[in-house]
């Protein structure tokens, strides 16, 4: 697969993660996904994606890679159904997946730094960095799904390859970009100010879930230099990679942790299970 070696052309993301960092993590995640899909077998169930087999997972991710590459190349964007059908009808599904991942990385390399393309998350970086970041985390989460299929259970954070800096960037994309797209907060009676504070990080996120208004997320300083959201009424802490997986509903479930009303609401309304 091609590598991205021109990160100096693009401004880093909000947490300082560069295009090169994200491109490397994207390529690594694609390799992990493929290897675990092969080891698990295409008919194996995916514990973290109910009703999906590994075949469904590979087809989905291969479709998304092609869809994203079209945005990066400035081409008309095909609907997902024909792309998924192409994957399902392929005589070599993993080879088809490889082709899509390679084409996506090449599209990132070829895209101009001032790329004019649609972005769809709040507080999004410039389009070239946005699409690299989005596909990095999309592929990383689904590679964790493939790992879980091989293991026969959700993977623990310490069983993954994910670097803390990438996990922190993924938490930021989720809390600042995805969560704030919702137009209403938590259900009545649930805590309304959630602080996500990863261990050892200089940044935390204060998520305002107040009922009756759009969700808002602000980055706050963590550790000795700032208040770290001292007025929050619910705090979620832990290893950055573990938090990344838990917030995407990919954390290991054994031993089971108590589920609060807020955590149940988060799982049902915010977390993405595909």
Secondary structure as UniProt FT lines:
FT   HELIX           7..9
FT   TURN            14..15
FT   HELIX           19..40
FT   TURN            42..43
FT   TURN            47..48
FT   TURN            50..51
FT   HELIX           54..73
FT   HELIX           80..88
FT   HELIX           93..110
FT   TURN            113..114
FT   TURN            122..123
FT   HELIX           127..151
FT   HELIX           157..159
FT   HELIX           164..172
FT   HELIX           173..178
FT   HELIX           179..181
FT   TURN            188..189
FT   STRAND          193..198
FT   TURN            199..200
FT   STRAND          203..208
FT   TURN            211..212
FT   STRAND          216..221
FT   HELIX           223..225
FT   TURN            230..231
FT   STRAND          234..238
FT   HELIX           240..247
FT   TURN            248..249
FT   HELIX           261..269
//
